[in-house]
Amino acid sequence: MPTHTTPASLLSVLRTQNQERLYDFYRDLRNTDDLFWDRRVGAWVATSHAVVSSTASDPRFSSIRYPDIEAVSEELRPLARVLSQQMLYSDAPDHARLRALLSRAFTPRAVAALRERIFDAVDQIITRAAPTGRLDIVADLARPLPLAVICDLLGVPEEDRSTVSSWSDPVAAAIGNSRLDADESRAASQSMAQMLDYLRGLLLHEDGPPAPHSLRALLATGIDNPDQDFEELLANCALLLIAGHETTTHFIGNAALALLEHPRAAEQLRDQPDLIPAAVEELLRYDSPVQLMLRRARHDLDLAGRSLAAGQPVLLVCGAANRDPEAFPDPDVLDFRRPGGRHVAFGYGPHFCLGAALARLEGVIVLEALLTRLPDWKLVGAAPSWQRSLNFRGLTSLEIAFTPSPHGHPGQPVPE
């Protein structure tokens, strides 16, 4: 039995009261021990920025999620096989090979080419909402926007996008929850199978040539490459679909809520829009959409004064690391001029998020639009509630009210 155990468990995050005070809960864990054995999860849990960032890039650790597929439940096994082909859960040299295949879609030039498309999509959403004076930032903006962008990259027709999103949800739920029942596991595996079948048809049988800058065009050479496993290619396209919109959706919702709860910070950005790119980084740190990274000890080793056995998993809690006062003084304060410090919301090391530049661009455009076109926004409706997940931090809805305007231009303040 490992030493440095603690009576607390990361599973307590799933309690509603801890979702609402998540970073207080993390602070208590970190103050107790920044690396401890969680009996209920069966894993080491790291909560300090130093341990999280160093372990994420430490070659002594593996990123493989399912080292023994046959040990996974029968219902979840089909999904586990697909996830094991994805670059997120692979090690060198496979990781570098898979990443290189898809990275062409996320070069600075490729991302910059999407700016106008993102701007137009945000403009259309706000223009539609402007006359009503109401907007659910999650349902009406944060969810459809990233989905549209990643589907554009893959060349998914608009009429298919709601279906693609419906397949993504059960898979994301499975990735974010270590305690699935048989029905949930079966639903996730079936959704992944349906997504792969769809992508297979999209890449092989779509009529007409792909759009010049779509990922489908970039992957055309891979399809005909005898050295490229086509099923592996499909698995990583599915990863882009799921990760490419789920995490950005959560970030937009979390960032909007933070600004609604900190009106002085929002006003600062309205007065100084040049701070918005820095604000995106600070908001990512403040309430990260991805809360965990998983690593496994490749062999017996020491980490932060603890002895880890070969194969033992380590859960790197990004959300806790991003509020570590040793790395970020006054971590519970939103500071858009915060010096130094590198947050781990996009991961760290070789597995640093491939789509980080795209997520940042979407964040900048969305925040600028919300702050300039809806200057008197305020929360309405039910109190914000969080999705029940260990891995992802995201709102189920976020309703706001603002002064109606027939053209989406700033109006008069909404009466209290």
PyMOL commands that set and color helices and strands:
alter all, ss='L'
color gray80, all
select helices_A, chain A and resi 10-14+16-20+22-32+49-56+69-71+77-83+87-89+94-106+108-112+115-129+137-142+144-154+158-175+182-205+215-223+230-261+263-271+273-286+318-321+349-351+356-373
alter helices_A, ss='H'
color red, helices_A
select strands_A, chain A and resi 35-38+43-46+61-62+134-136+292-297+301-303+306-308+313-317+378-379+399-401
alter strands_A, ss='S'
color yellow, strands_A
deselect
rebuild
show_as cartoon
